[in-house]
Amino acid sequence: MPYRSDHKSATRARIVENARMLFNRHGYDNVTIDMVMEAASLTRGGFYNHFANKQALFAAAVSAFLMGRGARWRAEAGVNVMDPAVEDAGHMLRSYLSPDHLGDVEGQCPMIALPSDVGRAEPGVREAYGTLLAAMVSLYERALAGQDCDRRQTALALAAMSVGGMVLARTIPDTALGLEVREAALAKALDMLPDNMDKTARRKAS
């Protein structure tokens, strides 16, 4: 029986998603091609039909988060990415800096899970990581449209607090300091949003 026309793309997507989860949990250096292909229920030989090497797979795994697991996560958080308002920036902050996101190691944003690995990776991987950051900054910046603030600077600061707070919290999870860092990052980031954000939602989140 011949394969469906989308068989190759579906197989590639399965490899990428399994690689993303393994990289998140174990780090780049501790994941082998054999581990990825076994997790995807495929043989190692099929890997090279899709990727030239492990670094190419790493770049694809980082890049795929934005419209894959990340898109599902944003939808669950109630973030309107097409036409975001100030409230959507609040939804994004509360979900990104949440205990659930911190505990979901395999589903975490690669900007939290893999910064050190990406910093040592090839340019294609760093470019994919930069695309994720740019998308986050863009969402915050668009959500602040029409507000009385320096949108670009505020958006950059919100992204830095989102990612930085979670990187530190992931490094020292299940500690009082880790909890303080994450909660402080969330509270201060919410305080940076314009005053017309719903105050009840802000107090509930803090």
Secondary structure as GFF3:
##gff-version 3
##sequence-region A 1 206
A	DSSP	alpha_helix	7	26	.	.	.	ID=ss1
A	DSSP	alpha_helix	33	39	.	.	.	ID=ss2
A	DSSP	three_ten_helix	44	49	.	.	.	ID=ss3
A	DSSP	alpha_helix	54	64	.	.	.	ID=ss4
A	DSSP	alpha_helix	69	76	.	.	.	ID=ss5
A	DSSP	alpha_helix	86	96	.	.	.	ID=ss6
A	DSSP	alpha_helix	99	103	.	.	.	ID=ss7
A	DSSP	alpha_helix	110	113	.	.	.	ID=ss8
A	DSSP	alpha_helix	115	119	.	.	.	ID=ss9
A	DSSP	alpha_helix	123	143	.	.	.	ID=ss10
A	DSSP	alpha_helix	151	171	.	.	.	ID=ss11
A	DSSP	alpha_helix	176	191	.	.	.	ID=ss12
A	DSSP	alpha_helix	199	205	.	.	.	ID=ss13
###
